Amino acid sequence: MKIQIYGRGCPRCHDLARNAEIALRELGRDVQVQHVTDISKITEKGVMLTPALIIDDDIISEGSILAVEELKKIIESRSK
């Protein structure tokens, strides 16, 4: 599983990344959360609002800070 946070490094991006890391830890998953801050890569991916959550190259959310519980459900559903 590959999890990425797309955004320029604003506090909202850090909040989403932190929540994703907490969710992964609580699920016992050893997955690194990657940060993509390069604006050309962000626009190339088609992200319109940041922060964006990308899992396995699919845009899962844009412009939202998902809660830990929401992220856990998303991660579990993508692992099946």
C-alpha positions, 0 to 999 in steps of 0.5 A, a space after each residue: 500500500 502506498 499512501 501520499 499526502 499532496 499539498 504544499 506543506 501547510 498546517 492542514 497537510 500536516 494534520 492529514 498526514 498526522 491522522 493517517 500515521 495515527 490510523 496506520 499505527 492503530 491498525 498495526 500497518 507498517 506503511 510510510 506516509 509520503 509527502 508530495 509538495 512539488 506543485 507540478 506533481 500536484 497539478 499533474 495528478 489532477 489534484 484541485 484542492 489540498 490537502 489530498 489523500 492518495 492511496 495506491 495512486 487513487 485520489 481518495 479525498 481533496 481539501 479535507 482533513 479526514 479523521 483518524 476513524 475515517 482513515 482507518 475505515 478507508 485503509 481497511 477497505 483498500 486492503 481487502 
